[in-house]
Amino acid sequence: MRETRADTTQAVLLAVLLHGLLVAAILLSMLWRPSEQVSAAGSPLSSELTEFSDLSAAMQRTLRNRPEPLPQPEPEPEPEPEEAQPLPQPVPEPKPQDAVAPQQQSPQDFIPVPDETTQEQVVDTPTPNRAEEQKVQEAKAKQAQVDLTEQKRQQEAQQKQRLAEQQQQLENQKKLEEIRRERARLQREQDLSAQKLQQIADARAAKASQAAAASTPVNSGNQGVDTGLAARYAAALQAAIVQKWTRPDSIPVGAGCRLNIRQLPGGSVIAVEVVEPCAYDEQGRRSIEAAVLKAQPLPYAGFESVFSRNLNLNFKAEDR
């Protein structure tokens, strides 16, 4: 219930009236005092006056030595009337901000570590005012904004780096695919070139065999050996080796060299060796031996009857 101004005025007037009535009652009680009548039972007393000199000496000494009467205490002053206590005022209802804090249900936790802050430190520490606290809060807010901006910048940089790495990986994969395609194309071209060279070598060997057959008569009485077929076989070997050989500049065209070739049926070469007579230098000899190994399998089909595991071939230097 909220107290109004009218209630306050009414309470003051009632207090003044009550004080006035109390003062009037006290004054009336002091003015009005009825006389008291004293009555005594028995016969009335009679008295006679006697001179001091008529008394005995002992009585006179006693009267002289009697103690003086004690002084009568002064009457205590009348107590002043106490002022009347004011009437109890209604207790205003507590506002939300004035509400009594609820009683603590459980005791506070015991702090095992004592506070090391001394009184001098507390006194020396300045009490922050509202302006300083506001500045501190603004500085913290700015720092938080700076940290957030820096975090976003780092995240964007990391994302850009990941995108760049992914793009680089894609480009590397594309380059690898291009290299593979280029290698495959070069391999196909090399295979085609080898096939063409093989076809040219076969054609030359066939022509050489035909020429040898035309120039050499067939002698069927030489223990059954076809000398024309042997000549064509030698020409086929010559053409196959020339196809895989790069003539060094130190060896002139037409220079001869004897080769000993050990081979298996089918044309697989086991070993090759340059034997005398041979007009080639050391570089030419090594190059012709390597050409024989590259040319395997040597011609075999159609030359089975003149095939020899240990073959001596008179080779002549030619260009492709």
Secondary structure as UniProt FT lines:
FT   HELIX           5..31
FT   TURN            53..54
FT   HELIX           57..64
FT   HELIX           96..98
FT   HELIX           119..124
FT   HELIX           130..215
FT   TURN            220..224
FT   HELIX           227..243
FT   TURN            249..250
FT   TURN            253..254
FT   STRAND          256..263
FT   TURN            265..266
FT   STRAND          269..278
FT   HELIX           282..295
FT   TURN            301..302
FT   TURN            304..306
FT   STRAND          310..316
//
